Amino acid sequence: MIDVRPSQRMRDLGVVQHGASILTEPARAFDLPAGRDEAERVMDELFAAMERIDQVHPFAKGMGIAAPQIGIARAAAVVQPPGDAPAITLLNPQITTRSEEMDEHHEGCLSFFDVRGLVPRPLKITVETTALTGETVTTVYDRGLARLIHHEIDHLDGLLYTARMRTGVDPIPVEEYRQTGRAWVYEGARRQNLLQRGCPAVACMFSRQPWRSIQRGRSWTRGWRRCSVQR
């Protein structure tokens, strides 16, 4: 039996791999609400890709995918927290503030999934996104969810997580990484990972058509009929 490398598995699922120029170029923003139809189409493609990936690999820390990773140079991404929290959609996201307090955790990337890298990131970020109707929405994320969101926004800016790693620190082979299947852990009174608690997030509660992960029994939905802000 041939052992398929993680990066090859992601390539087979339609994820653009490291070395492609689209991963190093800033994505083009949507003009909303005029570009609503195009934004809907791109988001549907992102959700379809997420469904394919979710069926072959578990993501205890949550997962995300950005449009350039499926060959679309537009400023859109989706983040799926672990557990039953709804997916978070990001259109034209911009980080407006970052906390001075940082932490480091290992991250993986679907575009070079054979390694994991120790990446410093701010513990809290404020993000502005554009709603389909054109309004600007501002949301604060912290801890694990801030890390996931930041990672995807970096993709839309043409950055990979290796650009954030400290000088002299290199990614490690996935075989040496011992935290697969475990959530990130944070010190302090709130030791339970923020991602597992349902943190403040902009979440679109889709209504067009449900879709389900057969492997893990997760039910997600797609569509753009009704959006809400969870607080």
N, C-alpha and C positions, 0 to 999 in steps of 0.2 A: 504493500500500500504506500502510495506517494504522500509524504508529509507536505502539506500546503502551508507555506509561510503566511502569517497574518496579513502582511502587506499584499500578497498575491490574492488572498481571499477578498480583501477590500477592493482591489482592482477589479476582480471578477464581479463584484457587486455594483460596479459603476463609480467608485470613488477615484477621483483624479489623484495621482501619486506624486510624491516629491520629485522635483526636477521640472515639472510643467510650469511654463511661464505664467499661467493664469493664477498660480498660487503666490506669486510675488508682485502682483499688480493690484492697486486699489480698485475696489469694485465700484460700479457706477450706481449712483443713488436713483431712487424712483421719484418721479414727479407725481405726487399724490395730491388730490384724488384723480387727476387726469389719467395716471398710469395704473389705475386699480386693477384692470383686467390682467395686465402683465404681471403685477405683483401677486395676484391670486394664482396665476399659472405657475410661477416660480415656487411659491409656497407649496402648492400641490406636489410638485416634483420633489421638493425637499422632504415632505412627509412620506412620499412613496419610497424614497431612498432610506429614510429612517426605519421604515417598516422592514425593508429587506435586511438591513444590517442587524436590527434587533432580533431577528429570527435565528441568527447564527452566532451571536456573541452577547453574553450578559454584561451589563454596565452597572455595577453596584454604586458607582459614584455619579451616575447620570451620564448623559451623552449629548453631543451637539453636532450639527453639521451646517456648514455655510455654503451658499450658492456656488462660489468658485470651486468647491470640492466636487461638485457634480457638473463642472464645465460651464457654469453660467456666471458671467462677470457682473452680477448685480448685488446690491447691498441688502441681502436677505439671509437670515439664518434661523434655525430652530434649535432650542435647547429642551431636552427632556430630563427633568429631575428624576431621581430614582423613586420607587414606590408609585403611589397613585396620584401624585401631583400632576396637574395639567401641563401640557407642553407650553413653552414660552416662545412666542414669535417675535422676531426682531426685524424691523424694516428701517433702513437708514439709521442704524444705531450709532450714537456718539457718546463717548465717556466724557462727562463734563467736570467731574471731580473724582479724586482718588484719595483715600486715606493715607496718612503718612505711615501708619502701622502696616507692616508687611508680614507675610509668612511664606514658607516654601513647602510645596508638595510635588510629588511626581505626577506628571500628566502623560497621557498618550494622545496620539493624533491619528485619525483614520487615514491620513495621507502618507504616513510612514509608521505603520503600526507594529513594526518589529522591535521598537525600542520604547523606553520611557525616560522622560527627562525631569530633573528637579528644577522647578520653575518658581522664582519669587514673584509674588503678585500682591497688590494691596488687599487688605481684608475687607474693605468696603469701597464700592464705586457707585456713582450716580450716573444714570444712563438716560439719554433722550432718544426716543424713537418716534417714528411717524405713523399715525393710524391711517387706515385705508381712506378715511374721510379727510385726511390732510392735517388733522390736529397734531400738535406735539404732545407726547406723553412722557413724563419724567418719573423714573422709578429708582429706588435705592436697593441695591443688592449687597449682601455681605457673606463672608466666609465661603463655603463651598460653591454656592450659586454665583457669587461674584466671580469666582475663578472660572467656572464654566462660561459665563457670559463674556468675560474678558477674553478668553481663548477664542471664542467665535468672532468677536469684534476685531481681534487681531487678524483673523483670516480675511475679513473684509477690507482691512488696511494693507493687505499684502504681506503680513508677517506670520512666521511660524514660531512656535514656542521656543525653538532654539535661539531665537534672537533675544529672548528674555533671560536666558540662563546666565549664571555668573561665569566670568572668565575662568577658564581652567576646569570647568565642570562639563563633562560630556554625557550624552544619553547612554543608558545602559541597555543591554539586550533584554528583551521581555522575559527571557528565561531566568534572568537574575533578579527580576522584580518580584517581591514577596507579598505585595498588597493587592494583587488581582482578586476581585470579588469582595473587597472590603471598602467601606466608605471612608472618606477622609475624616480624621479625628482632630478636634480642636480642644485646646485647654480652656479651663474656666468652668463656671457654674453650668453653662449651657453646653455640656459635652456632647449632647446628641447633635449629629450633623444637621446644619440648617436645612440641607436639601431634604432630609427625611421628615421635617416638621411642617413643610408648606409655608415658605417664607413669603414676604411681600413680593409680588411679581405681577407683571402685566401678562395676562393669559387670555387667549382667544378661545372661547368655548364654541367650537365649530358645530354646525348643524347640517351640513350637506350630506355627508355619508360617513358612517362609522367605519373604522378599520381596526383590525385586531391582530395582535401578535399570537400566532398559533403556539409557538414554543413556550412562551411565558404567560399566556393568558391575559395579557394586558390589553385593555380596550382603549383606543384613542379615537379621536374624531377629526375629520377634516372639513374645511369650509370656512366661510367668512361672513356668516349671517349675523352673528351676535358676539360682541366683544365686551369683556368686563375687566375691571381692575380689582384684583384681590388685595386686601390689606390685612 
